[in-house]
Amino acid sequence: MEKQGLLYEGKAKKIYATNEQDVLWVAYKNEATAFNGEKKAEIEGKAKLNNQISSLLFSMLHEKGIQTHFVKQLSDYEQAVKQVEIVPLEVVVRNATAGSLAKRIGVEEGIRFENPIVELYYKDDALGDPLILDEHAIFLQAATQEEIDSLKAQALQINKVLSSFFKERDIFLVDFKLEFGRTSQGDIILADEISPDTCRFWDVHTNEKLDKDVFRRDLGGLTEAYEKILQRIGG
Ligand code: U5P
């Protein structure tokens, strides 16, 4: 497979066309951003860590019967994915209070929910990705009700698989963000990445944060935390 022209550059990845139909070439970047791009840094080694972690997790989800865009890892920092039309919604699953939710409803972090909560955020940098209702997503033509039902059901299924996978590795999956895409056949499948950039991971014994909160809150070295995640998942 050959890499062709750059199609899109986001905060964390560059996407290229390839000579294969419906296959894209993704190159992870070392740039770390937080607070809608207000805080930025170049962190050597981050691209490699996220690509490896996300590739391992997408392969594991595939083995568990979850359809994803992941095709294969191409290099330390690159992977091939199926071309999809990204649904402009961030789907957040929460197993405990943390981050923006703890702040919004005025509670401490780390209170576990009996049942996971799924939230939708509208992907729009200018608006700062606001939390929205299903009805708003439908009004904005981001997705149909049927698509929203499908992506929420998939998000809960993915949460079950990921939570137990990480629990076996002494990590509590506090919350995470997913993105979905439409295939040319009209199916909604898991896309984007799953990495310490997009999840909150807490060590079950020490409560040590092993995710991007280390960068957001200046708690220590980002690559050291991400390396611990990679090691625990067998990378
Ligand atoms: N998250 C992202 N990207 C975003 C916003 C949130 O990946 O643009 C992830 C966080 O890493 C966290 C979860 O795991 O979604 C909930 O974030 P927050 O709403 O508590 O900030």
Boltz pocket constraint, residues with backbone or C-beta under 6 A from the ligand:
constraints:
  - pocket:
      binder: B
      contacts: [[A, 90], [A, 92], [A, 93], [A, 98], [A, 99], [A, 100], [A, 101], [A, 129], [A, 175], [A, 176], [A, 177], [A, 196], [A, 197], [A, 198], [A, 199], [A, 200], [A, 212]]
      max_distance: 6.0
